[in-house]
Amino acid sequence: MAAAGAQGESGIVLQGASFAIRGIPVLSDLTLTLTEPRIGILGRNGSGKTTLLRLMAGLITPSSGTVRVEGIDPARDRKAMLTRLGILFQNPDQQILFPTVAEELAFGLRQQGHADAETAARAALAAEGRAEWADRPVSTLSQGQRQWLCLLAVLLMKPGTILLDEPFAALDLPTAARLSRRLAALPQRLITISHAPAALSGCDRLLWLEAGRLRLDGPPDAVIPAFTAEMARLGEADADPDLPG
């Protein structure tokens, strides 16, 4: 795990963090300290889950309030985040940049100043039993294989925390099961977002976001029943008008 930041803080800390687009609130006044090994963020589509992940990753900056990862502002010090925070998007094509598998894996290592990123990338593939993939075009990989490639690229950088944006949404059941086992065995802190309660039932802590605000924060056995009951209630009526744009 990565060392703590200059202020000695651990985990991810949000203090009054809000985010708006053209004056329309997407996230409102979130104050959180996230230190548990497995954290889930639950909510309907449009509730602000992915925006929160992007805020924590430093891909966007808060309109007000602060975000700190181990005491560091992730948006201001991207280099420091390389060994502290990784992110796996729902769609691997959103983060793949290079034409071949080895080039994709070597990119993050080069950002970290690795002396021989290409050799390290090929060694990682060999360790995974996929040495023959090194020069393979990424475009020939299946959706699940590209997702695996993105995860391996993140793991090679050895971040202390990995943010997961609906990691199973586009995968078939066998591929999702394999990815789930791999993630469960990782030593890193995992923060996973989903609209499916079952995907988060094994977390240590669940955050339920509703319209960009924290609706409930607690263990899965407290949050999931409340969320499920509310979704059933909304399903009996019109569940769309109260969502943010």
N, C-alpha and C positions, 0 to 999 in steps of 0.2 A: 504494500500500500504506500501511496505517496506521503511524504512528510507534510506536516501541518504548515500553514502559511505564516507569514511574518508576525501576525497578531496572536499566534498560538491557537487559533480557532480550529475546530474539527468539523467535518461534515459541511452541509450546505445551509446557509442562514439567509432567510429573507426577512426584511424589516420594512413593513408598510409598503411592500412592492405592488405597484399597479402598472397596467399597460393599456394604452388606448390607441385606436387607429382613427385618425381624423376626428378626434374628440369623442369617439364611441368607446366606452369601456369594454375591454376584453377580460382583464383581470383587475380585481379591486382589493387593495389594502390587505395583502397576504403577509402574515407574520408567522414564520415557521423556522424550526431548527430540525434538520433532517440528519440523523446520525445512525439510525437503525440499519442492520445489514440488508433487509429486504423491505422496500417501501413500495406501495401501490398507490396510483392516482386514478380514481374511478370517477366516471361521469359520462353523461350523454354526449353524442356528437355535438360540437359547438359550445361545449361548456368551458373551454379554455385550457384543456389538458395539454395539447401540443404546444400552445403558446407558453405555458408554464415551463415545459421542458426546454424550449428554445431560450427562455429567459435564464434558466439555470445554466445552460451551456454557454451563455454569453453571445449567442447568435443575434439577439436583440437586446436592447437596453431598456430598463424600466422607465416609464413616463414619470414616475415618482417612486420614492423609497429606494432601497438598496438590495443587492444580491451579492453574497460572498461565498466562495468555495474555498474552504480551508483558509479563510481570512483574506482571500484575493478576489478582486472584482474580475469575473471571467470575461467580461466584454473589453476590459482595458489591458489585460495581460494574457493574450492568446497563447503565447509561448509557455507560460507557466501552467496553463490548462492541459497541455499535451500529455503530461504525466499524472494529471489529477482527474481528468474527466474525459470520458468517451461517450459517443452517442450512436445509437443504432436506430435508423429510421424505419418506418413501416415499409417504405418502398426503397429497396437497395439502389435503384437507379438514380435516386436523389443524391447519393453520396459517392458513387463510383465515378472516377475521373479518367482512368487510363485504359488503353485497349487490351492489355494482357493481364493475366492474374498476377504474375510476379511484379510487374510495374505497379499495380494497385497496392500490393502489400508493401512494397518498398517505399512508397510515398511518405507515409507517416514516420517511418524510421529516418528518412532523410531530413524531415522537419525537425526531428529530435537531435540531429547531428551525428547519427550512427555512421561509423567509419566505412562499413561495407553493407549498405542496406540491401542490395540485390542478393548477396550471399545469404544474409540473414533471412530474407523472404523465402528463398529456395529451401533453406534448411527447415523453416517452419512448415512448408508444404510437405517436405519429406517426413517430418515428424508426425504429420496428420495422415500419412499414407497416400498423399496426393502429389507426389513429386512430378508426375507427368503433366500436371496442370500448369506448370510454371509459364510456359509460352502459349498457353491456350487463350484464344480471344475470349474476353469476358462475355461478349455477345452470344457465345455458344452455350453458356451456362443456363440452367433452369432458374426459376424464381428462388427456389429454396437454396440452390447452390450459390447464387449471388448473395443471398442473405447470409449464408455461412461465410462467404468471402469477406463481407463487410465486418462480421463479428471477429474473424481472425485478424483483420487489419487493425481493429480496435484493441484486441488483446495483445498484439505485438508491441503496442505502445505502453502497455502496463499501467493503465490509469487506476486510480483508487476507487473511482465510482463510474458506473456505466448507466447511462440513461437509455431506456428502451421505449420506443414509440410504437405501440401496438405491434409487437414483434411477430405475432402469430397470425395476423389478420389475413394475409394473402397466401398462407401456406396450407397444403393439404394436411390431413391428420397425421400420417406417419412422419412427415417432415417436421411438423410442429412438435410432435412428441420427442423427436431427436434433439431439436433445438432446446426444448424445455429441460431435458436431462442435462444438456451441456451448460445451460445457464445456472441450473440449480447447484452444480458442482463448483462454480467459480468462487474464488475468495473475495472478489470485489463487492462493494456495496452496489446493489441493483435498485434502480428506481424505475418502475414499469408503469406506463399508462395504458388504460384499457376501458372500453365501455362494457366489457363482459366480466361480471363478478367472479365467475369460476376461474378465470385466468389469474386472479389476484388472491385467491383464498389462502395460499400458503405464505403470504407476506407477514411481516412482524407488525406492520402499521399500514393503515389505509387512510387516504385523504379523499373525501368525496367533494368534488367541485360541482357547483351548480351556478350557471350564468356568471362564471368568473369569480365566484366567492366560495370560501370554504364552508361547506354545509355541515360536514361532520368529520371528525378526526379521531381514530381509535383503532382497536384490534378488528380483524376481519369479522369475527363473530358478533360484533356490535354494529359495524358499518354495513355489511352486506345485507342483512335482513331489512334494515331501514331503507337502504337504496332500492332493494327489490320491491318492497311494498310501495314506495313512491313511484317507481316506474310502472307498476301495475295500475296504480291510481291514474297516472297520466295516460296510460294506454286505453283507459276506458273513456277518455275525453279527447281533446285535441292537444297533443303534446308539443306542438311546434311554436305557437306565437310567443311564448315566454323566453325562447332562446335568443341570445344575442346574435346580431348579424355577422 
